[in-house]
């Protein structure tokens, strides 16, 4: 332990602690823009500068180790003036579009400009201008708004391991972006949106689908139905003043009806159907002896990651579609038949925690119904924006129930929104189908994961080795061990985002903390809301859901049968990024 003085307060911290973190432990808030504890500390923005007694220049506190006896000042007139000038330098090369910006009132640069009372800019000069990259189906880049914080570089390289972003160009023209400042469409991007969630400005944002949905809702010729992902019910509450992780399922349903949707359905129904199909596929693999492991396929970013980085393993991916796409196919076949509505007139909207779902619904194989199965996807943020536009406050709404037949779900479907949830939901069914016995302990906490977890599950004559990886970076490490022959598994769940879908790229953005692990903890609190709903459900196993039983009895036949396979399964393809052999360069 060492002791230093910060703003006349003695602070005792562990050796190796930065001055920034020492100040925070003392309750002193030093501003930051690039810093994200445990993920990113490049000292790029310099907003966190402090004055150390005996040193001639200011130091960036995020990378300055605290020393015994050090005397630090964080708010002298000189420090405050220097911070203000640094912020003015940022603003001098930043678009003045705050009123129309996606992140207005939720922008870290804007917040610091207000905190330091910047009213006039005293620095003028040439401004950079870069083209907007909106070619991706999911993520839009506005390089003019980039402040070179490198957070996107850190999360993409260290957590996602897709290696999309780098510093490009030099000097005043430097910017963060793909190689040669090209389009995300030309890269290994998997559209997970984690770069959006850590961006302090609006240099990165999702492609907006709200106008398309408003247009559909206003069209009297269309029958507009909506499906809500499991995690949405425990995340939208944050934007309406509820404690983090508060489930507001009933109020969410009521709000959607007030927006004008003709039917409000639950994507957890699609998740239950996914369990039925995926468990059947897994049991078939057990009978055939592989190929193992069977990887989950609910996360489109993970599927794309596997197709791009590990194309040799695409046969290991489950061929079962994601719940979003399962629901879309059933909405335009099963629901269309039951309701007597022309499927050409059914417009399916999904509300997802994800940005990658915008890409997934455009994949050419997602037209099993004869139409595009899902017509539009709204992220959680876009859904909240529509509620704000319509003047709907969920706090003031009485809870309402989902519509039938695609609104009935088990607790297993709900926990799909959390890391380990897909694994747990599937094992609840696999265990009973293999053993012929009821599962007495439904909460399989041994597969609930914060990063990487493995377990052995005994089901009938089988000893199943399973694993859960949170994030494609963790998946990469797991797969590399498998390919080296160090690990063998039967079933592996991978979700690209921190904590699973509760930490998706389309969820509300944090501006309250610059601590990556605090954000992970925040996502875990959202997960607890889903497990709470699971415990309240009458049916907690997908195969016990009466609506799912009726679907198979009246329409699909058997899980894995011909019609189910046609509508609910799709193969995966190799999107190999590199040639197998090094390219030969001739003089």
PyMOL commands that set and color helices and strands:
alter all, ss='L'
color gray80, all
select helices_A, chain A and resi 19-25+77-92+98-100+108-115+143-145+151-160+171-173+179-181+184-186+194-198+210-218+230-234+236-240+249-259+267-288+300-309+311-316+323-339+343-345+356-360+380-390+394-396+411-417+421-435+445-447+472-483+500-503+516-536+542-544+546-556+562-568
alter helices_A, ss='H'
color red, helices_A
select strands_A, chain A and resi 2-6+9-13+49-52+59-60+71-73+139-141+166-168+175-177+204-206+223-228+263-266+294-295+346-352+376-379+452-459+462-470+491-495
alter strands_A, ss='S'
color yellow, strands_A
deselect
rebuild
show_as cartoon
